[in-house]
Amino acid sequence: MTSRQELVANQQRALTALAGARDDLLRIPGVVKVGVGMKETAGSLTSETVIRVYVEDKRDEAVVPPEEVVPEEIDGVKTDVVQFHPDVDEDDEDRYRPVTGGSQINAAGSNGVGTLGCFAHLVSDNSVVILSNHHVLYDGSAKDGTEIGQPLLSSSCCCTCGDIAVNVHGINHDHLDCAIARLKSGIDHTDRIHEIGAITDIADAVAGENVKKRGRTTGLTTGVVSNLTFDATHTKILEVEVKKNNGNDRFTRPGDSGSALLNDSDEIVGLHKSGNNGDNVPAGSFHSTSIGIQEVLDALDDDGFGISIITGPAGGESALAGLRDSELRRASDPLVLIEARLKTTEEGRTVLRLYARHHREVLGLVNSERQVTLVWHRHHGPEFLAAMARSVKEPGYRIPEEIEGVGRGDALRALASALERHGSTDLRGVLALHAARAIDLAEDCDTVEELVAALPELDSLRQPTGAAAS
């Protein structure tokens, strides 16, 4: 058995070798990160210390250009090419049509995101509303009448691609943190929670019972009610505390706010609002807090905005059939079809990765950085974006070459320049590598379909998407 002293010496030798090769390794297409660790064989760790090179996809060395092959060893230290797998907590930023509970939402003009808890009927007019937290639907400068998007909506553009609802009422005081937004006409919804199914009824939480929630950050998780906070009469449940694995694992993460809390019978018992789940919290102390669902309903009713939670049959086959139907209907959504097309090519997959990595930063700069906002509006960014959205929905529609004398290429160049001045180092690097040629293609293509078809011409996009050989 290798002693700790030997492991330390082996690690130091590997680190010394890695120091001189790190930059070269990271320049190899498809390499995600590098480190020093133990070699893996058939999924099991060995006792050999190596330089670990994580790649997006492993490729046959026979088809990899020689300059893109990870060397078998560096300065006498062996390498191990490892398939990269993202952390378990993956943000679900998918666009759901029909709209479903448990999916990501945000308010126009906000950089924050949360979760759509469930659907309800507003008692006063029987309209369909979504239920979530006040700090989700009314984040930033949001107020009554602010539009809500799924998965996102930018207040700086006139495009309504993600627009699903409009804020109606919110409550944020004491232990209460809840809000509703009216679903817009023509927006289809499932009345279900993704990965769970329909809510069967409303109930009070019980200490010690199993509960679950579906949030945009941690997905579907289960836990146990560890504490209930009651009012002075001991009849109303104000807050429900939940722990997962005795507090050793996180039941929720930021972004899960607004999730519906359900028991094993799929009855809704709470509305998740916060958690003690930060990186500085020691394992064993993690817990999440929800508002008792009856307390939420009573508070809204007291303010004159009574709602009736939409329920349905218990899970089982009926719920699964509904989810399958939801996926089939999603496939007819134009943006979902475009996404599917992008996933079929190396260049398209790179576009999707770059979008996932940088779209929130770009949105934040357009909304909050004055110089970027000015460039965006002066060069008719909202109008060009709306035209692109129309081109997605209507493949025959041609994006205008110019709007009020501003060419679409000039608009993109101005925006790219503003983002380079105010963006992060990572964003500036991406723009330096891809922006010029991408803008040229945007000038040459009159529809989104043409632009997607032309992506293989973007040679630079192949650089980050390849993978090193094993």
WONOR-V52218 format. One record per residue. RES is the residue in three letters. SS is DSSP state (2 for helix, 1 for strand, 0 for the rest). PSI is psi as a letter, one per 20 degrees, with the letter a starting at -180 (none if undefined). BURIAL is b if it has 9 or more other C-alpha atoms within 8 Angstrom, else e. Layout:
# WONOR-V52218
res=RES ss=SS psi=PSI burial=BURIAL
res=RES ss=SS psi=PSI burial=BURIAL
This chain:
# WONOR-V52218
res=MET ss=0 psi=p burial=e
res=THR ss=0 psi=p burial=e
res=SER ss=0 psi=r burial=e
res=ARG ss=2 psi=h burial=e
res=GLN ss=2 psi=h burial=e
res=GLU ss=2 psi=g burial=e
res=LEU ss=2 psi=g burial=b
res=VAL ss=2 psi=g burial=e
res=ALA ss=2 psi=g burial=e
res=ASN ss=2 psi=h burial=b
res=GLN ss=2 psi=g burial=b
res=GLN ss=2 psi=h burial=e
res=ARG ss=2 psi=g burial=b
res=ALA ss=2 psi=h burial=b
res=LEU ss=2 psi=h burial=b
res=THR ss=2 psi=g burial=e
res=ALA ss=2 psi=g burial=b
res=LEU ss=2 psi=h burial=b
res=ALA ss=2 psi=h burial=e
res=GLY ss=0 psi=i burial=e
res=ALA ss=0 psi=i burial=b
res=ARG ss=2 psi=g burial=b
res=ASP ss=2 psi=g burial=e
res=ASP ss=2 psi=h burial=e
res=LEU ss=2 psi=g burial=b
res=LEU ss=2 psi=i burial=b
res=ARG ss=0 psi=i burial=e
res=ILE ss=0 psi=p burial=b
res=PRO ss=0 psi=p burial=b
res=GLY ss=0 psi=i burial=b
res=VAL ss=1 psi=p burial=b
res=VAL ss=1 psi=g burial=b
res=LYS ss=1 psi=r burial=e
res=VAL ss=1 psi=q burial=b
res=GLY ss=1 psi=a burial=e
res=VAL ss=1 psi=p burial=b
res=GLY ss=1 psi=b burial=b
res=MET ss=1 psi=q burial=b
res=LYS ss=1 psi=q burial=b
res=GLU ss=1 psi=p burial=b
res=THR ss=1 psi=p burial=e
res=ALA ss=0 psi=k burial=e
res=GLY ss=0 psi=j burial=e
res=SER ss=1 psi=q burial=e
res=LEU ss=1 psi=q burial=e
res=THR ss=1 psi=a burial=e
res=SER ss=1 psi=j burial=e
res=GLU ss=1 psi=p burial=e
res=THR ss=1 psi=p burial=b
res=VAL ss=1 psi=r burial=b
res=ILE ss=1 psi=o burial=b
res=ARG ss=1 psi=p burial=b
res=VAL ss=1 psi=o burial=b
res=TYR ss=1 psi=p burial=b
res=VAL ss=1 psi=q burial=b
res=GLU ss=0 psi=g burial=b
res=ASP ss=0 psi=p burial=b
res=LYS ss=0 psi=p burial=b
res=ARG ss=1 psi=q burial=b
res=ASP ss=0 psi=p burial=e
res=GLU ss=2 psi=h burial=b
res=ALA ss=2 psi=h burial=e
res=VAL ss=2 psi=j burial=e
res=VAL ss=0 psi=p burial=b
res=PRO ss=0 psi=q burial=e
res=PRO ss=2 psi=h burial=e
res=GLU ss=2 psi=i burial=e
res=GLU ss=2 psi=j burial=b
res=VAL ss=0 psi=p burial=b
res=VAL ss=0 psi=p burial=b
res=PRO ss=0 psi=q burial=e
res=GLU ss=0 psi=h burial=e
res=GLU ss=1 psi=q burial=e
res=ILE ss=1 psi=o burial=b
res=ASP ss=0 psi=l burial=e
res=GLY ss=0 psi=i burial=e
res=VAL ss=1 psi=p burial=b
res=LYS ss=1 psi=q burial=b
res=THR ss=1 psi=q burial=b
res=ASP ss=1 psi=o burial=b
res=VAL ss=1 psi=p burial=b
res=VAL ss=1 psi=p burial=b
res=GLN ss=1 psi=p burial=b
res=PHE ss=0 psi=p burial=b
res=HIS ss=0 psi=p burial=e
res=PRO ss=0 psi=r burial=e
res=ASP ss=0 psi=q burial=e
res=VAL ss=0 psi=g burial=e
res=ASP ss=0 psi=n burial=e
res=GLU ss=0 psi=p burial=b
res=ASP ss=0 psi=p burial=e
res=ASP ss=0 psi=n burial=b
res=GLU ss=0 psi=k burial=e
res=ASP ss=0 psi=q burial=e
res=ARG ss=0 psi=o burial=e
res=TYR ss=0 psi=o burial=b
res=ARG ss=0 psi=o burial=b
res=PRO ss=0 psi=q burial=b
res=VAL ss=1 psi=p burial=b
res=THR ss=1 psi=q burial=b
res=GLY ss=1 psi=q burial=b
res=GLY ss=0 psi=j burial=b
res=SER ss=0 psi=r burial=b
res=GLN ss=1 psi=p burial=b
res=ILE ss=1 psi=r burial=b
res=ASN ss=1 psi=r burial=b
res=ALA ss=1 psi=q burial=b
res=ALA ss=0 psi=p burial=b
res=GLY ss=0 psi=i burial=b
res=SER ss=0 psi=q burial=b
res=ASN ss=0 psi=i burial=e
res=GLY ss=0 psi=q burial=b
res=VAL ss=0 psi=r burial=b
res=GLY ss=1 psi=b burial=b
res=THR ss=1 psi=p burial=b
res=LEU ss=0 psi=o burial=b
res=GLY ss=0 psi=f burial=b
res=CYS ss=1 psi=a burial=b
res=PHE ss=1 psi=q burial=b
res=ALA ss=1 psi=r burial=b
res=HIS ss=1 psi=p burial=b
res=LEU ss=1 psi=p burial=b
res=VAL ss=0 psi=h burial=b
res=SER ss=0 psi=h burial=e
res=ASP ss=0 psi=j burial=e
res=ASN ss=0 psi=j burial=e
res=SER ss=0 psi=q burial=b
res=VAL ss=1 psi=p burial=b
res=VAL ss=1 psi=q burial=b
res=ILE ss=1 psi=q burial=b
res=LEU ss=1 psi=p burial=b
res=SER ss=1 psi=a burial=b
res=ASN ss=0 psi=q burial=b
res=HIS ss=2 psi=g burial=b
res=HIS ss=2 psi=i burial=b
res=VAL ss=2 psi=g burial=b
res=LEU ss=2 psi=h burial=b
res=TYR ss=0 psi=k burial=b
res=ASP ss=0 psi=q burial=b
res=GLY ss=0 psi=c burial=e
res=SER ss=0 psi=j burial=e
res=ALA ss=0 psi=q burial=b
res=LYS ss=0 psi=a burial=e
res=ASP ss=0 psi=p burial=e
res=GLY ss=0 psi=i burial=e
res=THR ss=0 psi=p burial=b
res=GLU ss=1 psi=q burial=b
res=ILE ss=1 psi=p burial=b
res=GLY ss=1 psi=q burial=b
res=GLN ss=0 psi=o burial=b
res=PRO ss=0 psi=h burial=b
res=LEU ss=0 psi=q burial=b
res=LEU ss=0 psi=p burial=b
res=SER ss=0 psi=p burial=b
res=SER ss=0 psi=i burial=e
res=SER ss=0 psi=i burial=e
res=CYS ss=0 psi=q burial=b
res=CYS ss=0 psi=j burial=b
res=CYS ss=0 psi=p burial=b
res=THR ss=0 psi=k burial=e
res=CYS ss=0 psi=g burial=e
res=GLY ss=0 psi=j burial=b
res=ASP ss=1 psi=o burial=b
res=ILE ss=1 psi=h burial=b
res=ALA ss=1 psi=r burial=b
res=VAL ss=1 psi=p burial=b
res=ASN ss=1 psi=p burial=b
res=VAL ss=1 psi=g burial=b
res=HIS ss=1 psi=q burial=b
res=GLY ss=1 psi=q burial=b
res=ILE ss=1 psi=p burial=b
res=ASN ss=1 psi=n burial=b
res=HIS ss=1 psi=q burial=e
res=ASP ss=0 psi=c burial=e
res=HIS ss=0 psi=i burial=e
res=LEU ss=1 psi=p burial=b
res=ASP ss=1 psi=n burial=b
res=CYS ss=1 psi=q burial=b
res=ALA ss=1 psi=q burial=b
res=ILE ss=1 psi=q burial=b
res=ALA ss=1 psi=p burial=b
res=ARG ss=1 psi=p burial=b
res=LEU ss=1 psi=p burial=b
res=LYS ss=0 psi=q burial=e
res=SER ss=0 psi=p burial=e
res=GLY ss=0 psi=i burial=e
res=ILE ss=0 psi=o burial=b
res=ASP ss=0 psi=q burial=e
res=HIS ss=1 psi=r burial=e
res=THR ss=1 psi=i burial=b
res=ASP ss=1 psi=j burial=b
res=ARG ss=1 psi=r burial=b
res=ILE ss=1 psi=p burial=b
res=HIS ss=0 psi=p burial=b
res=GLU ss=0 psi=i burial=e
res=ILE ss=0 psi=g burial=b
res=GLY ss=1 psi=b burial=b
res=ALA ss=0 psi=q burial=b
res=ILE ss=0 psi=p burial=b
res=THR ss=0 psi=h burial=b
res=ASP ss=1 psi=a burial=e
res=ILE ss=1 psi=p burial=b
res=ALA ss=0 psi=r burial=b
res=ASP ss=0 psi=q burial=b
res=ALA ss=0 psi=q burial=b
res=VAL ss=0 psi=p burial=e
res=ALA ss=0 psi=p burial=b
res=GLY ss=0 psi=i burial=e
res=GLU ss=0 psi=q burial=b
res=ASN ss=1 psi=q burial=b
res=VAL ss=1 psi=r burial=b
res=LYS ss=1 psi=r burial=b
res=LYS ss=1 psi=q burial=b
res=ARG ss=1 psi=o burial=b
res=GLY ss=1 psi=r burial=b
res=ARG ss=0 psi=i burial=b
res=THR ss=0 psi=g burial=b
res=THR ss=0 psi=j burial=b
res=GLY ss=1 psi=b burial=b
res=LEU ss=1 psi=o burial=b
res=THR ss=1 psi=q burial=b
res=THR ss=1 psi=q burial=b
res=GLY ss=1 psi=a burial=b
res=VAL ss=1 psi=p burial=b
res=VAL ss=1 psi=o burial=b
res=SER ss=1 psi=i burial=b
res=ASN ss=1 psi=q burial=e
res=LEU ss=1 psi=p burial=b
res=THR ss=1 psi=p burial=e
res=PHE ss=1 psi=r burial=b
res=ASP ss=0 psi=a burial=b
res=ALA ss=0 psi=h burial=e
res=THR ss=0 psi=i burial=e
res=HIS ss=0 psi=k burial=e
res=THR ss=0 psi=h burial=e
res=LYS ss=0 psi=p burial=b
res=ILE ss=1 psi=o burial=b
res=LEU ss=1 psi=g burial=b
res=GLU ss=1 psi=q burial=b
res=VAL ss=1 psi=o burial=b
res=GLU ss=1 psi=p burial=b
res=VAL ss=1 psi=p burial=b
res=LYS ss=1 psi=q burial=b
res=LYS ss=1 psi=p burial=b
res=ASN ss=2 psi=l burial=e
res=ASN ss=2 psi=k burial=e
res=GLY ss=2 psi=j burial=b
res=ASN ss=0 psi=i burial=b
res=ASP ss=1 psi=q burial=b
res=ARG ss=0 psi=p burial=b
res=PHE ss=0 psi=h burial=b
res=THR ss=0 psi=r burial=b
res=ARG ss=0 psi=r burial=b
res=PRO ss=0 psi=p burial=b
res=GLY ss=0 psi=i burial=b
res=ASP ss=0 psi=i burial=b
res=SER ss=0 psi=p burial=b
res=GLY ss=0 psi=i burial=b
res=SER ss=0 psi=q burial=b
res=ALA ss=1 psi=p burial=b
res=LEU ss=1 psi=p burial=b
res=LEU ss=1 psi=q burial=b
res=ASN ss=1 psi=a burial=b
res=ASP ss=0 psi=h burial=e
res=SER ss=0 psi=j burial=e
res=ASP ss=0 psi=k burial=b
res=GLU ss=1 psi=p burial=b
res=ILE ss=1 psi=p burial=b
res=VAL ss=1 psi=i burial=b
res=GLY ss=1 psi=r burial=b
res=LEU ss=1 psi=o burial=b
res=HIS ss=1 psi=p burial=b
res=LYS ss=1 psi=h burial=b
res=SER ss=1 psi=r burial=b
res=GLY ss=1 psi=q burial=b
res=ASN ss=1 psi=m burial=b
res=ASN ss=0 psi=k burial=b
res=GLY ss=0 psi=r burial=e
res=ASP ss=0 psi=h burial=e
res=ASN ss=0 psi=i burial=e
res=VAL ss=0 psi=p burial=b
res=PRO ss=0 psi=q burial=e
res=ALA ss=0 psi=q burial=e
res=GLY ss=0 psi=i burial=e
res=SER ss=0 psi=i burial=b
res=PHE ss=0 psi=p burial=b
res=HIS ss=1 psi=r burial=b
res=SER ss=1 psi=q burial=b
res=THR ss=1 psi=p burial=b
res=SER ss=1 psi=r burial=b
res=ILE ss=1 psi=p burial=b
res=GLY ss=1 psi=p burial=b
res=ILE ss=2 psi=h burial=b
res=GLN ss=2 psi=h burial=b
res=GLU ss=2 psi=h burial=b
res=VAL ss=2 psi=g burial=b
res=LEU ss=2 psi=g burial=b
res=ASP ss=2 psi=g burial=b
res=ALA ss=2 psi=g burial=b
res=LEU ss=2 psi=g burial=b
res=ASP ss=2 psi=g burial=b
res=ASP ss=2 psi=h burial=e
res=ASP ss=0 psi=j burial=e
res=GLY ss=0 psi=j burial=e
res=PHE ss=0 psi=l burial=b
res=GLY ss=0 psi=q burial=b
res=ILE ss=1 psi=q burial=b
res=SER ss=1 psi=o burial=e
res=ILE ss=1 psi=p burial=b
res=ILE ss=0 psi=p burial=b
res=THR ss=0 psi=r burial=b
res=GLY ss=0 psi=a burial=e
res=PRO ss=0 psi=q burial=b
res=ALA ss=0 psi=r burial=b
res=GLY ss=0 psi=c burial=b
res=GLY ss=2 psi=b burial=e
res=GLU ss=2 psi=h burial=e
res=SER ss=2 psi=g burial=b
res=ALA ss=2 psi=g burial=b
res=LEU ss=2 psi=g burial=b
res=ALA ss=2 psi=h burial=e
res=GLY ss=2 psi=h burial=b
res=LEU ss=2 psi=h burial=b
res=ARG ss=2 psi=g burial=e
res=ASP ss=2 psi=h burial=e
res=SER ss=2 psi=g burial=b
res=GLU ss=2 psi=h burial=e
res=LEU ss=2 psi=h burial=e
res=ARG ss=2 psi=h burial=b
res=ARG ss=2 psi=h burial=b
res=ALA ss=0 psi=i burial=b
res=SER ss=0 psi=i burial=e
res=ASP ss=0 psi=p burial=b
res=PRO ss=2 psi=g burial=b
res=LEU ss=2 psi=h burial=e
res=VAL ss=2 psi=h burial=b
res=LEU ss=2 psi=g burial=b
res=ILE ss=2 psi=g burial=b
res=GLU ss=2 psi=g burial=b
res=ALA ss=2 psi=h burial=e
res=ARG ss=2 psi=g burial=b
res=LEU ss=2 psi=h burial=b
res=LYS ss=0 psi=i burial=b
res=THR ss=0 psi=i burial=e
res=THR ss=0 psi=q burial=b
res=GLU ss=2 psi=g burial=b
res=GLU ss=2 psi=h burial=b
res=GLY ss=2 psi=g burial=b
res=ARG ss=2 psi=h burial=b
res=THR ss=2 psi=g burial=b
res=VAL ss=2 psi=g burial=b
res=LEU ss=2 psi=h burial=b
res=ARG ss=2 psi=g burial=e
res=LEU ss=2 psi=h burial=b
res=TYR ss=2 psi=g burial=e
res=ALA ss=2 psi=h burial=e
res=ARG ss=2 psi=h burial=e
res=HIS ss=2 psi=i burial=b
res=HIS ss=2 psi=h burial=b
res=ARG ss=2 psi=h burial=e
res=GLU ss=2 psi=g burial=e
res=VAL ss=2 psi=g burial=b
res=LEU ss=2 psi=g burial=b
res=GLY ss=2 psi=h burial=b
res=LEU ss=2 psi=g burial=b
res=VAL ss=2 psi=h burial=b
res=ASN ss=2 psi=h burial=b
res=SER ss=2 psi=h burial=e
res=GLU ss=0 psi=o burial=b
res=ARG ss=2 psi=g burial=e
res=GLN ss=2 psi=h burial=e
res=VAL ss=2 psi=g burial=b
res=THR ss=2 psi=g burial=b
res=LEU ss=2 psi=g burial=e
res=VAL ss=2 psi=g burial=b
res=TRP ss=2 psi=g burial=b
res=HIS ss=2 psi=h burial=b
res=ARG ss=2 psi=h burial=e
res=HIS ss=0 psi=k burial=b
res=HIS ss=0 psi=k burial=b
res=GLY ss=2 psi=g burial=b
res=PRO ss=2 psi=g burial=b
res=GLU ss=2 psi=g burial=b
res=PHE ss=2 psi=h burial=b
res=LEU ss=2 psi=h burial=b
res=ALA ss=2 psi=h burial=b
res=ALA ss=2 psi=h burial=b
res=MET ss=2 psi=g burial=b
res=ALA ss=2 psi=h burial=b
res=ARG ss=2 psi=h burial=b
res=SER ss=2 psi=h burial=b
res=VAL ss=2 psi=g burial=b
res=LYS ss=2 psi=h burial=e
res=GLU ss=0 psi=n burial=e
res=PRO ss=0 psi=h burial=b
res=GLY ss=0 psi=i burial=e
res=TYR ss=0 psi=p burial=e
res=ARG ss=0 psi=p burial=e
res=ILE ss=0 psi=p burial=b
res=PRO ss=0 psi=q burial=b
res=GLU ss=0 psi=h burial=e
res=GLU ss=1 psi=q burial=e
res=ILE ss=1 psi=o burial=b
res=GLU ss=0 psi=l burial=e
res=GLY ss=0 psi=i burial=e
res=VAL ss=1 psi=o burial=b
res=GLY ss=1 psi=q burial=b
res=ARG ss=2 psi=h burial=b
res=GLY ss=2 psi=g burial=b
res=ASP ss=2 psi=h burial=b
res=ALA ss=2 psi=g burial=b
res=LEU ss=2 psi=h burial=b
res=ARG ss=2 psi=h burial=b
res=ALA ss=2 psi=g burial=b
res=LEU ss=2 psi=g burial=b
res=ALA ss=2 psi=g burial=b
res=SER ss=2 psi=g burial=e
res=ALA ss=2 psi=g burial=b
res=LEU ss=2 psi=h burial=b
res=GLU ss=2 psi=h burial=b
res=ARG ss=2 psi=h burial=e
res=HIS ss=2 psi=i burial=b
res=GLY ss=0 psi=r burial=b
res=SER ss=0 psi=r burial=e
res=THR ss=2 psi=g burial=e
res=ASP ss=2 psi=g burial=e
res=LEU ss=2 psi=g burial=b
res=ARG ss=2 psi=h burial=b
res=GLY ss=2 psi=g burial=e
res=VAL ss=2 psi=g burial=b
res=LEU ss=2 psi=g burial=b
res=ALA ss=2 psi=h burial=e
res=LEU ss=2 psi=h burial=e
res=HIS ss=2 psi=h burial=b
res=ALA ss=2 psi=g burial=b
res=ALA ss=2 psi=g burial=b
res=ARG ss=2 psi=h burial=e
res=ALA ss=2 psi=h burial=b
res=ILE ss=2 psi=h burial=b
res=ASP ss=2 psi=g burial=b
res=LEU ss=2 psi=h burial=b
res=ALA ss=2 psi=h burial=b
res=GLU ss=2 psi=h burial=b
res=ASP ss=2 psi=h burial=e
res=CYS ss=0 psi=p burial=b
res=ASP ss=0 psi=i burial=b
res=THR ss=0 psi=r burial=b
res=VAL ss=2 psi=h burial=b
res=GLU ss=2 psi=g burial=b
res=GLU ss=2 psi=h burial=b
res=LEU ss=2 psi=g burial=b
res=VAL ss=2 psi=g burial=b
res=ALA ss=2 psi=h burial=e
res=ALA ss=2 psi=i burial=b
res=LEU ss=2 psi=h burial=b
res=PRO ss=2 psi=i burial=e
res=GLU ss=2 psi=i burial=e
res=LEU ss=0 psi=n burial=b
res=ASP ss=2 psi=h burial=e
res=SER ss=2 psi=h burial=e
res=LEU ss=2 psi=i burial=b
res=ARG ss=2 psi=h burial=b
res=GLN ss=0 psi=g burial=b
res=PRO ss=0 psi=i burial=b
res=THR ss=0 psi=i burial=b
res=GLY ss=0 psi=a burial=b
res=ALA ss=0 psi=q burial=b
res=ALA ss=0 psi=q burial=b
res=ALA ss=1 psi=q burial=b
res=SER ss=0 psi=none burial=b
